[in-house]
Amino acid sequence: MREKIFSGILVFILVLAFNAPILKADQRDEELTVLKTQVQELLNRIEKLEADQAKAKEESLKAKEEVAKIKEASQAVQAPRVDLANTLAKLKIKGRAALGFFDSGKAGSYPAGSFEMPDAKLQFSFAPDAINTLVMRFNLNNATAQSPLLDYFFLQSKDFIPALKDSPFSLSTRLGKFKLGFGEETWSDNLVEGVLPSNSAARVTVVDEGLEFAGKVKLDKLKLKPLGWVVSVSDGNSGVGSDSTAGKAFMGKLYHSPIEPLYLSTTYYNSGRLDSSSAEMSIAGLVTRPSGENDWDRTVWEMDARYDFGKGKKPLDPPAFSDSKAILRLSYGQFKDEANRTRDGNFGFLEGTYSWTEKFYTAGRFSFVDINGDGTATLNGVIANRYERYSLGGGYRWTDNTILKLSYDWNKNSWSGIGDTDDNLLSAIVATQF
């Protein structure tokens, strides 16, 4: 029995020994088959994912195209609409006004004493881009629509030549109707911006239609302030519209500060041939041709100086709103009305302003305009050979933009045929700007 059991065990061991490799081979084949199946399933899944990704990408592109079409259609629909917020950001408004009481002699403008608003201006500036600005100013003196209602309307362009940005030169232009920058008083010859309600006796000023070039030349290498220049070409004759004269007016100006407190300028103007038209350049209100002449032209030059004592933080122009301790201004010039019988003369002023406190200042001015020889003309509404004005007054800076002003003008005029005209003036006003 034992032998049989032992023989059986031996046979079983021998069978296992001979069949083990066969079993292992079958097992490996089965595992390889399973692995191949899994790899194939994985490849199929990857292929499906790639197909799904390509489809999703295609659908995304189509969606983007649809969105772009919708945006384009929306913009086309909204194009006629005005973006008010964006427009207002490009629009600037400023203005000024002077209101008060005026009392003059019998020959003056206010013989009975009168409450007036002789200066009221409203200016709009619209900048469609970084270079150009369209400027228009409305004249609303005495709260009525003047004729013309627009006294300025021009296009100003700055730094429009890229090649000049890194050079010592700058350039700007004006095209339209604007005030020419003749002389020292030109930017403060009004009741609001001047230190006194009145102007100098000559009040040389010109507003005309034309083209102006202006700029500065840097003098850093010489350790000097920039040299400023202005050149303009305009119609020359008075009135708005087509030029009715044979020539064009020319103005040239140079200005410079050789030292920080001192400002110097010189200006030259020639009206061109005016025929029988009046001139746009006004001297003491005189714009008409010499009596009996039908062909004439006007030439004017002026030299100016301004000295600032104890310069403050605010700009010197306009002087009434400057916080400098004191300002001294000096001007002298000559004019010549060329015709068969020439009319010529000279003019000038000396003006001083002193701030006693931050709020209160006083000011005085002597000014004159004179016709050479024994000739006469209508100067400030009075027929005279010489017209002088002595002005004294002061101001109280109520706020940064509002000043109370009080002044008295002694006007002296002489002519062999008449005595001094009674046109002295008392002014008490509130002047404000915004």
MOUR-V702041 format. One record per backbone hydrogen bond with DSSP energy under -1.0 kcal/mol. CO is the residue of the C=O (numbers start at 1). NH is the residue of the N-H. E is the energy in kcal/mol with one decimal. If there is no record, write none. Layout:
[[CO | NH | E] [CO | NH | E]]
//
This chain:
[[1 | 5 | -2.6] [2 | 6 | -3.2] [3 | 7 | -3.1] [4 | 8 | -2.7] [5 | 9 | -2.5] [6 | 10 | -2.4] [7 | 11 | -2.5] [8 | 12 | -2.5] [9 | 13 | -2.5] [10 | 14 | -2.5] [11 | 15 | -2.4] [12 | 16 | -2.4] [13 | 17 | -2.5] [14 | 18 | -2.2] [15 | 19 | -2.1] [16 | 20 | -1.6] [19 | 23 | -2.2] [20 | 24 | -2.6] [21 | 25 | -2.5] [22 | 26 | -2.2] [23 | 27 | -2.3] [24 | 28 | -2.6] [25 | 29 | -2.5] [26 | 30 | -2.1] [27 | 31 | -2.4] [28 | 32 | -2.8] [29 | 33 | -2.3] [30 | 34 | -2.2] [31 | 35 | -2.7] [32 | 36 | -2.9] [33 | 37 | -2.1] [34 | 38 | -2.4] [35 | 39 | -2.8] [36 | 40 | -2.5] [37 | 41 | -2.2] [38 | 42 | -2.5] [39 | 43 | -2.7] [40 | 44 | -2.4] [41 | 45 | -2.3] [42 | 46 | -2.6] [43 | 47 | -2.7] [44 | 48 | -2.2] [45 | 49 | -2.7] [46 | 50 | -2.6] [47 | 51 | -2.2] [48 | 52 | -2.8] [49 | 53 | -2.7] [50 | 54 | -2.5] [51 | 55 | -2.3] [52 | 56 | -2.6] [53 | 57 | -2.5] [54 | 58 | -2.3] [55 | 59 | -2.5] [56 | 60 | -2.3] [57 | 61 | -2.4] [58 | 62 | -2.2] [59 | 63 | -2.2] [60 | 64 | -2.6] [61 | 65 | -2.4] [62 | 66 | -2.2] [63 | 67 | -2.6] [64 | 68 | -2.7] [65 | 69 | -2.2] [66 | 70 | -2.4] [67 | 71 | -2.7] [68 | 72 | -2.5] [69 | 73 | -2.4] [70 | 74 | -2.4] [71 | 75 | -2.8] [72 | 76 | -2.1] [73 | 77 | -1.9] [74 | 78 | -2.2] [75 | 79 | -1.2] [78 | 81 | -1.4] [82 | 84 | -1.4] [83 | 87 | -2.2] [84 | 88 | -2.7] [85 | 89 | -1.4] [88 | 91 | -1.0] [90 | 127 | -2.4] [92 | 125 | -2.8] [94 | 123 | -3.5] [95 | 434 | -2.4] [96 | 121 | -2.4] [97 | 432 | -2.7] [99 | 430 | -3.2] [100 | 116 | -2.6] [101 | 428 | -2.3] [102 | 114 | -2.8] [103 | 426 | -2.8] [105 | 108 | -1.8] [110 | 104 | -2.8] [110 | 113 | -1.2] [114 | 102 | -2.5] [116 | 100 | -2.3] [117 | 142 | -3.7] [119 | 98 | -2.5] [120 | 140 | -2.9] [121 | 96 | -1.9] [122 | 138 | -3.4] [123 | 94 | -2.3] [124 | 136 | -2.5] [125 | 92 | -2.9] [126 | 134 | -3.2] [131 | 158 | -2.1] [133 | 156 | -3.2] [134 | 126 | -2.7] [135 | 154 | -2.3] [136 | 124 | -3.0] [137 | 151 | -1.9] [137 | 152 | -1.2] [138 | 122 | -1.8] [139 | 146 | -1.4] [140 | 143 | -1.9] [141 | 144 | -1.5] [149 | 139 | -2.9] [152 | 137 | -2.0] [153 | 177 | -2.8] [154 | 135 | -3.0] [155 | 175 | -1.7] [156 | 133 | -2.5] [157 | 173 | -2.5] [161 | 164 | -1.9] [162 | 165 | -1.5] [164 | 167 | -1.5] [168 | 218 | -2.7] [171 | 159 | -1.9] [172 | 214 | -2.5] [173 | 157 | -2.1] [174 | 212 | -2.7] [175 | 155 | -2.6] [176 | 210 | -2.9] [177 | 153 | -2.6] [178 | 208 | -2.1] [180 | 182 | -2.3] [185 | 188 | -2.3] [188 | 190 | -1.1] [190 | 194 | -1.8] [193 | 320 | -1.7] [202 | 284 | -4.3] [205 | 282 | -3.0] [206 | 180 | -2.4] [208 | 178 | -2.1] [209 | 235 | -2.0] [210 | 176 | -2.2] [211 | 233 | -2.7] [212 | 174 | -1.9] [213 | 231 | -3.1] [214 | 172 | -2.6] [215 | 229 | -2.4] [216 | 170 | -1.5] [217 | 227 | -2.4] [219 | 222 | -1.0] [219 | 224 | -2.1] [220 | 223 | -1.7] [227 | 217 | -2.4] [228 | 255 | -2.1] [229 | 215 | -2.1] [230 | 253 | -2.4] [231 | 213 | -3.6] [232 | 251 | -2.0] [233 | 211 | -2.9] [234 | 249 | -2.8] [236 | 280 | -2.6] [249 | 234 | -1.8] [250 | 270 | -2.6] [251 | 232 | -2.4] [252 | 268 | -2.7] [253 | 230 | -2.1] [254 | 266 | -2.2] [255 | 228 | -2.8] [256 | 264 | -2.9] [259 | 262 | -1.2] [261 | 308 | -1.9] [263 | 306 | -2.2] [264 | 256 | -2.6] [265 | 304 | -2.7] [266 | 254 | -2.2] [267 | 302 | -2.2] [268 | 252 | -2.3] [269 | 300 | -2.7] [270 | 250 | -2.8] [273 | 247 | -1.4] [274 | 277 | -2.4] [278 | 238 | -2.3] [282 | 205 | -1.8] [283 | 286 | -2.2] [284 | 380 | -3.2] [286 | 283 | -1.3] [287 | 279 | -3.0] [290 | 293 | -2.1] [296 | 274 | -3.0] [297 | 338 | -2.2] [298 | 271 | -2.9] [299 | 336 | -2.4] [300 | 269 | -2.8] [301 | 334 | -1.8] [302 | 267 | -2.6] [303 | 332 | -2.2] [304 | 265 | -1.8] [305 | 330 | -2.8] [306 | 263 | -2.7] [307 | 328 | -2.5] [309 | 326 | -2.0] [310 | 325 | -1.6] [318 | 321 | -1.1] [319 | 322 | -1.2] [325 | 355 | -3.0] [326 | 309 | -2.9] [327 | 353 | -2.2] [328 | 307 | -2.8] [329 | 351 | -2.9] [330 | 305 | -2.5] [331 | 349 | -1.7] [332 | 303 | -2.9] [333 | 347 | -2.4] [334 | 301 | -2.2] [335 | 345 | -2.2] [336 | 299 | -2.3] [337 | 343 | -2.1] [338 | 297 | -1.3] [343 | 337 | -4.0] [344 | 372 | -2.4] [345 | 335 | -2.3] [346 | 370 | -2.9] [347 | 333 | -2.5] [348 | 368 | -2.2] [349 | 331 | -2.3] [350 | 366 | -2.3] [351 | 329 | -3.0] [352 | 364 | -2.1] [353 | 327 | -1.9] [354 | 362 | -2.3] [359 | 397 | -3.3] [360 | 356 | -1.3] [360 | 357 | -1.9] [361 | 395 | -2.4] [362 | 354 | -2.6] [363 | 393 | -2.4] [364 | 352 | -2.4] [365 | 391 | -2.9] [366 | 350 | -2.6] [367 | 389 | -2.7] [368 | 348 | -1.9] [369 | 387 | -2.8] [370 | 346 | -1.7] [377 | 379 | -1.0] [377 | 384 | -2.5] [379 | 382 | -1.5] [382 | 379 | -3.0] [384 | 377 | -1.9] [385 | 371 | -3.2] [386 | 414 | -2.0] [387 | 369 | -1.9] [388 | 412 | -2.9] [389 | 367 | -2.1] [390 | 410 | -2.9] [391 | 365 | -2.3] [392 | 408 | -2.3] [393 | 363 | -2.9] [394 | 406 | -2.2] [395 | 361 | -2.3] [396 | 398 | -1.6] [396 | 404 | -2.7] [401 | 433 | -2.0] [402 | 399 | -2.0] [403 | 431 | -3.0] [404 | 396 | -2.7] [405 | 429 | -2.3] [406 | 394 | -2.3] [407 | 427 | -2.4] [408 | 392 | -1.9] [409 | 425 | -1.8] [410 | 390 | -2.4] [412 | 388 | -3.8] [414 | 385 | -2.9] [414 | 386 | -1.2] [421 | 423 | -1.7] [422 | 107 | -2.6] [424 | 105 | -1.6] [425 | 409 | -2.7] [426 | 103 | -2.2] [427 | 407 | -2.2] [428 | 101 | -2.8] [429 | 405 | -2.5] [430 | 99 | -2.3] [431 | 403 | -2.9] [432 | 97 | -2.3]]
//
